[in-house]
C-alpha cells in the first residue's frame, strides 16, 4: 500500500496524472509484467483498501491536517485538497501551467504540505516501513477418517490468536482466512486479497495418540517457501506445537516477539477437544448451534474446572442466546456474566471475557462506564480481536452517541477482517446510526456481495429504508426483524397489521415488535406502553431505540425521555 500511494502521488505531482491507468499501476506497483486487468483484480482490490485507509485516517488522526489526499472511486489519480481548495490535475500541460503560476506565489509550500501530509499519513497509518503481516489459512485434515475438522479449525484459530498478541504484527482475522477453507487458490492472490506479506498453511494427521502437524510459511510476493516444518508428537503436546509454530512464524516475518506469544493450555487434553468443538458450533452464529456450543463448553469445564477459555466461550454463548431471545434475557445475561467473570478470575487478561462483560453491561445493566471499561481492556489485551472492535462500536459507543469513535472502531474491524460480511455490515450499521444512508447501503451491499445469504446485512438494509420512509424497499429485502407489522401498517394494510398485532399481543410476543406495530398504526400511547414493557424485560435491542424509525416521532415525548433516563443514556 505504501508503494501504491507513493507511486500515484509522485506521478501526479510530476504532471503524469493521465498515465495513471490500471495497467500501469499493476506493472509498476505490483510488478506484474504480464498484468491483465481483465483477469487480475489486484489493483482494484488494493485501491478499495487504500480508499478506506485514507478515509479512516482523515476521520481520526488526520482530521486537522492542512492537506487532504483522496483517491476517487473509479480513478487512480489522487485529489489534493488544501483545506477547501481542491486541486485536481487534468493534464500535464494544465498541471505544469498551474505550477508555474503557483511557484511564483509560493506554491512550493503547498506542494511541501502535500508531500508532508503523505509522509505523516505513512507514519501514522502504518504505511511507512510496512508492518509485518501474516495470514493463517485453515489446516487440512489428512487423517484417514477425515474426522478432525474441529481440531484443524481450532489449531488454525489458536495460531491466529497467539500471533495477534504479538506487538507490531498484523494478522488477518479468522473470518477472512477461513473463506479459503477447502479451496485451492493461488497464494499470491490470497495474499493480495488479505493484504498480507506471508501465508501459513498446513495439515494435521492423527493416529491413535499421535499427532503430526505439517506447516509451511510462504512469502506472498513470489510464492517462495520460507520454511516447511513437521511436528510428530504425542497429542498431549499440541500446546507446545502451537507455541513453537507461533514463535517460528513471528520470528520469520520480522515481528518483535517480546512476551507476546501465549497459547491456550489445559491440563486435560479432552477438555481442549471439547472446547474446540464448542468453538466450532459457536462460530456458526445460529440459535441451534449456540445451544450445542453451550453443551460442549460445559463438558469442557466439567473435564477441567480451571480451563479459562471454556468459561469465556460459555459466557459468549449465553450472551448470544440472550440476544437471540432463546430464553429470558435477564437469566441468560446473568449466566453470561458469571461465566465471563470466572474466566477472568482464572485468566486475568482474557479479551474474550472482557468483551462478553462489556456486552452484558450494555444489554442488561445499562452501565455505560463499566461497558466502556471492559471493551477498552479487551482491545488493549487483543488489538486484533475483531469481535471486540465491532461490539465496542455497536453496543457501547453508538448507543451513547459517540458515533465518530464508533465508526473508527467498526472500520478497524473491517480492516482486520476485510473479507468478512459481518464487519462490513457493522460499518454499514454505524453509518446508518450516523444517518449516512448512501454509504451505509454501499457497505451493506458489499457484505451481501461477500455472502448473499448474510441475513444481518439485509436486516440493516431494511432499517436504512425505514429511516428514509421507503417502505416498499424495506419490504422487498425479505428480512424485517421486529418491524414486520410496522412495515405492513405503513404500506397501508392496516386491517392486516391490526390482526397480526392482536395475535402477537395474545401470544405475549416480543414487546419491541408490538411497540413497533402500534407505532405503525399511529397509536402512540400503546406504542410507548410496550416500549416501557420492553425496558422492564431488559430486551437487548432496547439499546438501539434512538436509531429505529418506528420511534423517531417519540423522541420529544416525556415518556420516551423517561425510558432513556432509565437506561442511563446521555
Rosetta blueprint (number, residue, H / E / L):
1 X L
2 X H
3 X H
4 X H
5 X H
6 X H
7 X H
8 X H
9 X H
10 X H
11 X H
12 X H
13 X H
14 X L
15 X L
16 X L
17 X H
18 X H
19 X H
20 X L
21 X L
22 X H
23 X H
24 X H
25 X H
26 X H
27 X H
28 X H
29 X L
30 X L
31 X L
32 X L
33 X L
34 X L
35 X L
36 X L
37 X L
38 X L
39 X L
40 X L
41 X L
42 X H
43 X H
44 X H
45 X H
46 X H
47 X H
48 X H
49 X H
50 X H
51 X H
52 X H
53 X H
54 X H
55 X H
56 X H
57 X H
58 X H
59 X H
60 X L
61 X L
62 X L
63 X L
64 X L
65 X L
66 X L
67 X L
68 X E
69 X E
70 X E
71 X E
72 X L
73 X L
74 X L
75 X L
76 X L
77 X L
78 X E
79 X E
80 X E
81 X E
82 X L
83 X L
84 X L
85 X L
86 X E
87 X E
88 X L
89 X L
90 X L
91 X L
92 X H
93 X H
94 X H
95 X H
96 X H
97 X H
98 X H
99 X H
100 X H
101 X H
102 X H
103 X H
104 X H
105 X L
106 X L
107 X H
108 X H
109 X H
110 X H
111 X H
112 X H
113 X H
114 X H
115 X H
116 X H
117 X H
118 X H
119 X H
120 X H
121 X H
122 X H
123 X H
124 X H
125 X L
126 X L
127 X L
128 X L
129 X L
130 X L
131 X L
132 X E
133 X E
134 X E
135 X E
136 X E
137 X L
138 X L
139 X L
140 X E
141 X E
142 X L
143 X L
144 X L
145 X L
146 X L
147 X L
148 X L
149 X H
150 X H
151 X H
152 X H
153 X H
154 X H
155 X H
156 X H
157 X H
158 X H
159 X H
160 X H
161 X H
162 X H
163 X H
164 X H
165 X L
166 X L
167 X L
168 X L
169 X E
170 X E
171 X E
172 X L
173 X L
174 X H
175 X H
176 X H
177 X H
178 X H
179 X H
180 X H
181 X L
182 X L
183 X L
184 X L
185 X L
186 X L
187 X H
188 X H
189 X H
190 X H
191 X H
192 X H
193 X H
194 X H
195 X L
196 X L
197 X L
198 X E
199 X E
200 X E
201 X E
202 X E
203 X E
204 X E
205 X E
206 X E
207 X E
208 X L
209 X L
210 X E
211 X E
212 X E
213 X E
214 X E
215 X E
216 X E
217 X E
218 X E
219 X E
220 X L
221 X L
222 X L
223 X L
224 X L
225 X E
226 X E
227 X E
228 X E
229 X E
230 X E
231 X E
232 X E
233 X E
234 X E
235 X H
236 X H
237 X H
238 X H
239 X H
240 X H
241 X H
242 X H
243 X H
244 X H
245 X H
246 X H
247 X H
248 X H
249 X H
250 X H
251 X H
252 X H
253 X L
254 X L
255 X L
256 X L
257 X L
258 X L
259 X L
260 X L
261 X L
262 X L
263 X L
264 X L
265 X L
266 X L
267 X L
268 X L
269 X H
270 X H
271 X H
272 X H
273 X H
274 X H
275 X H
276 X H
277 X H
278 X H
279 X H
280 X H
281 X H
282 X H
283 X L
284 X L
285 X L
286 X L
287 X H
288 X H
289 X H
290 X H
291 X H
292 X H
293 X H
294 X H
295 X H
296 X H
297 X H
298 X H
299 X H
300 X H
301 X H
302 X H
303 X H
304 X L
305 X L
306 X L
307 X L
308 X H
309 X H
310 X H
311 X H
312 X H
313 X H
314 X H
315 X H
316 X H
317 X H
318 X H
319 X H
320 X H
321 X H
322 X H
323 X H
324 X L
325 X L
326 X L
327 X L
328 X L
329 X H
330 X H
331 X H
332 X H
333 X H
334 X H
335 X H
336 X H
337 X H
338 X H
339 X H
340 X H
341 X H
342 X H
343 X H
344 X H
345 X H
346 X H
347 X L
348 X L
349 X L
350 X L
351 X H
352 X H
353 X H
354 X H
355 X H
356 X H
357 X H
358 X H
359 X H
360 X H
361 X H
362 X H
363 X H
364 X H
365 X H
366 X L
367 X L
368 X H
369 X H
370 X H
371 X H
372 X H
373 X H
374 X H
375 X H
376 X H
377 X H
378 X H
379 X H
380 X H
381 X H
382 X L
383 X L
384 X L
385 X L
386 X H
387 X H
388 X H
389 X H
390 X H
391 X H
392 X H
393 X H
394 X H
395 X H
396 X H
397 X H
398 X L
399 X L
400 X L
401 X L
402 X L
403 X H
404 X H
405 X H
406 X H
407 X H
408 X H
409 X H
410 X H
411 X H
412 X H
413 X H
414 X H
415 X H
416 X H
417 X L
418 X L
419 X L
420 X L
421 X H
422 X H
423 X H
424 X H
425 X H
426 X H
427 X H
428 X H
429 X H
430 X H
431 X H
432 X H
433 X H
434 X L
435 X L
436 X L
437 X H
438 X H
439 X H
440 X H
441 X H
442 X H
443 X H
444 X H
445 X H
446 X H
447 X H
448 X H
449 X H
450 X H
451 X L
452 X L
453 X L
454 X L
455 X H
456 X H
457 X H
458 X H
459 X H
460 X H
461 X H
462 X H
463 X H
464 X H
465 X H
466 X H
467 X H
468 X L
469 X L
470 X L
471 X H
472 X H
473 X H
474 X H
475 X H
476 X H
477 X L
478 X L
479 X L
480 X L
481 X H
482 X H
483 X H
484 X H
485 X H
486 X H
487 X H
488 X H
489 X H
490 X H
491 X L
492 X L
493 X L
494 X H
495 X H
496 X H
497 X H
498 X H
499 X H
500 X H
501 X H
502 X H
503 X H
504 X H
505 X H
506 X H
507 X L
508 X L
509 X L
510 X L
511 X H
512 X H
513 X H
514 X H
515 X H
516 X H
517 X H
518 X H
519 X H
520 X H
521 X L
522 X L
523 X L
524 X H
525 X H
526 X H
527 X H
528 X H
529 X H
530 X H
531 X H
532 X H
533 X H
534 X H
535 X H
536 X H
537 X L
538 X L
539 X L
540 X H
541 X H
542 X H
543 X H
544 X H
545 X H
546 X H
547 X H
548 X L
549 X H
550 X H
551 X H
552 X H
553 X H
554 X H
555 X L
556 X L
557 X L
558 X H
559 X H
560 X H
561 X H
562 X H
563 X H
564 X H
565 X H
566 X H
567 X L
568 X L
569 X L
570 X L
